[in-house]
Amino acid sequence: MVAKVILNPYSNRRNAHKRWPQAEAALRAAGIAFELAVSERPKDVIQLAAQAARQGFAPIIAAGGDGTVGEVVNGLAQVRPETDFGTLGILPLGTANDLAANLGLPRDLWQMARILAAGKTRSIDVGCVNGLYFVNNSAVGLEPYVTQKQTTIHWIKGVARYLVAAVQGIFDHPSWNGRLEWDDGSYEGPLTLVSVGNGARTGGLFYMSPHADPSDGKLTFVYGYRSSRLRLLALLPKTLSPRGEFLHEAGIQEVNCTHLQIRLDRPSPAHADGELFPHRVTEVNYRILPQSLRVLV
């Protein structure tokens, strides 16, 4: 079968465009027959993926970052049932490439092309938040607040940009009051962050849901509140550890669930796979679609 490669040339601040010749050479060297579609405008990837699915291409390969992967899945959702989104390949051309890292995939394009050619798949879960689908991570509160910050930083390249944005966001110290309700529990009170993971790592550095398993049929979310900038700043280095050291801090909780509802006292930014929602939200609803996407690994 012929694969469809969907390239987002704007990923990693246009570095994906620069790296495409290497990616193309790697695919051809691996013997992969493919057609290329190139995104030309915001959200174009969604429509290109939907069109490729209607035309019967398989697999569909996302060439870009985590946002590109998420948009491809949202395009597949327009055509495929929620129980089977089809088969996805990844060419990691983004900044963080968190999903690829969480699945143990290499950043090297030549190695990745050989993996795509081998055809081995792993079934993973897909999350849904307010009608949008995500495969790695979503959040409200501090995390998307930091995402907003990093989009304005142009003097630093790579994942270090996320770290600088995190420090800036911490010193702003945004907070909310809210109510969380999940399968068998609830919480009501002050909130600094709610991070919902299908994968453990986000932002290239941060293990915000360190025990998340993308194939366990569960969402793993972490919520918490820190009453001061200093207490929040002290938490930051511990989020860099895959061992989940920050989960032992007072006021931080990790929960596994199949659905989660969040109500906030004032609007918060939100994101799905690093892509910010167009509007701030006060109510968010999450659910999980177990093992509904096959990924080439």
MOJO-V567061 format. One record per helix or strand of 2 or more residues. SS is the DSSP state (alpha for helix, beta for strand). FROM is the first residue (numbers start at 1). LEN is the number of residues. If there is no record, write none. Layout:
ss:SS from:FROM len:LEN
ss:SS from:FROM len:LEN
This chain:
ss:beta from:3 len:5
ss:alpha from:15 len:15
ss:beta from:34 len:5
ss:alpha from:44 len:11
ss:beta from:60 len:5
ss:alpha from:66 len:12
ss:beta from:87 len:6
ss:alpha from:98 len:5
ss:alpha from:109 len:10
ss:beta from:121 len:9
ss:beta from:132 len:3
ss:beta from:137 len:5
ss:alpha from:142 len:9
ss:alpha from:160 len:13
ss:beta from:176 len:7
ss:beta from:185 len:7
ss:beta from:193 len:5
ss:beta from:219 len:6
ss:alpha from:229 len:12
ss:alpha from:245 len:4
ss:beta from:252 len:6
ss:beta from:259 len:10
ss:beta from:270 len:3
ss:beta from:275 len:2
ss:beta from:281 len:16
